[in-house]
Amino acid sequence: MTLSAADRLAIHELISLHGHIADEGGPGQLDRLLTDDAQYDLEDFGMGVVQGLAALRRLWERSAVEHPLGHHVTNIVVSERPEGGAAVRSKGLAVMPDGRAGTVVYDDIVTMTPLGWRIARRKVISRRPAPSSPPTTE
């Protein structure tokens, strides 16, 4: 399958839609982003791998208080996969209610469904700074 310009645009919009749904739409709109059997890897945040749209909705409902105020996605790169669909890598920026900010990398596998492009697998990779080493004296 060769991705057309229209496919690439639709995939970019899908990835961008995540921030809007996370900030405004909530768990009831996750079907606009994800396949029914989506896998969402949150191991970097101590939440394991969540399987399936219903389980992801429950997770979003439980963690609404901890959600950032703003999700922003940038640097979206789409690559065709020989077996079909596309691999997408992007960066996310988040602003927390207390003003802290953070960044992640999203590694996604997206697939075409009867409803359009959807995320079938997402791995959220934390971009925490490395612990600093004490200064050395020579």
C-alpha positions in Angstrom: 0.0 0.0 0.0 1.3 3.4 -1.0 0.2 6.3 1.2 -1.3 9.1 -0.8 -1.1 12.8 0.2 -4.7 12.5 1.4 -3.7 9.6 3.7 -0.8 11.5 5.1 -2.9 14.5 5.8 -5.6 12.4 7.4 -2.9 10.7 9.6 -1.5 14.1 10.6 -5.0 15.2 11.6 -5.6 12.0 13.5 -2.4 12.5 15.6 -3.3 16.2 16.2 -6.8 15.3 17.2 -5.4 13.5 20.2 -4.7 16.7 22.0 -8.1 18.2 21.4 -9.9 15.1 22.6 -7.6 14.8 25.6 -8.2 18.4 26.6 -11.9 18.8 25.6 -13.6 15.7 24.5 -12.8 13.1 27.1 -13.1 9.3 27.0 -16.4 9.3 25.2 -14.6 10.4 22.0 -11.7 8.0 22.1 -13.2 6.0 19.3 -12.4 8.9 17.0 -8.7 8.1 17.7 -8.3 4.4 18.4 -9.3 1.0 17.1 -11.5 -1.1 19.3 -8.5 -3.3 20.2 -6.0 -0.5 20.5 -2.9 -1.2 22.6 -1.7 1.9 24.7 1.7 1.4 26.3 2.2 3.6 29.4 5.0 1.5 31.0 7.2 4.6 31.2 4.6 6.1 33.6 4.1 3.0 35.7 0.7 2.1 34.2 1.7 -0.9 32.1 0.0 -1.6 28.7 -3.7 -1.0 28.4 -5.5 -3.1 25.9 -8.8 -2.2 24.2 -10.9 0.9 23.9 -13.2 0.1 26.9 -10.2 -0.3 29.2 -8.7 3.0 27.9 -12.0 4.8 28.5 -11.9 3.6 32.1 -8.3 4.7 32.5 -9.1 8.2 31.2 -12.1 8.5 33.4 -10.1 7.5 36.5 -7.2 9.8 35.7 -9.0 12.9 34.6 -7.8 14.9 37.6 -4.1 14.1 36.7 -4.5 15.0 33.1 -2.5 17.9 31.7 -4.4 21.1 31.0 -3.0 21.2 27.5 -1.7 18.5 25.1 0.3 19.7 22.1 1.7 17.4 19.3 4.5 18.3 17.0 7.2 16.9 14.7 4.8 14.3 13.1 6.7 11.9 10.8 4.7 9.3 8.9 6.4 6.2 7.4 4.8 3.5 5.3 4.9 -0.1 6.7 5.4 -2.9 4.2 2.7 -4.9 6.0 0.2 -2.1 5.7 -0.8 1.0 7.6 1.8 3.4 8.8 4.3 4.0 11.6 4.0 7.5 13.1 6.5 9.2 15.4 5.7 12.5 17.0 6.5 14.6 20.0 4.1 15.7 22.7 4.3 18.7 25.0 2.0 18.9 28.1 1.3 21.6 30.6 0.1 20.4 34.0 -2.4 22.3 36.2 0.4 23.4 38.5 2.3 25.0 35.6 4.9 22.2 35.2 5.6 21.1 31.6 6.8 17.9 30.2 7.5 16.2 26.9 7.0 12.7 25.5 7.6 10.8 22.2 4.6 9.0 20.7 5.4 5.9 18.6 2.2 4.9 16.9 1.0 2.2 14.4 -2.0 3.5 12.5 -4.4 1.5 10.4 -7.2 2.3 8.0 -10.6 1.3 9.3 -14.1 1.7 7.8 -14.3 4.9 9.9 -10.9 6.2 8.7 -7.4 6.1 10.1 -7.1 5.1 13.7 -4.3 4.4 16.1 -3.9 0.6 16.7 -0.8 0.8 18.9 0.7 3.7 20.8 3.8 3.7 23.0 4.2 6.8 25.1 7.9 7.3 25.8 8.9 9.6 28.7 11.5 12.3 27.9 12.6 12.9 31.5 16.0 14.6 31.9 18.8 12.3 33.0 19.8 12.6 36.6 22.5 15.1 36.9 25.9 14.0 38.1 27.7 15.9 40.8 30.3 18.3 39.5 33.8 17.0 39.3 36.9 18.8 40.5 40.3 18.2 39.0 
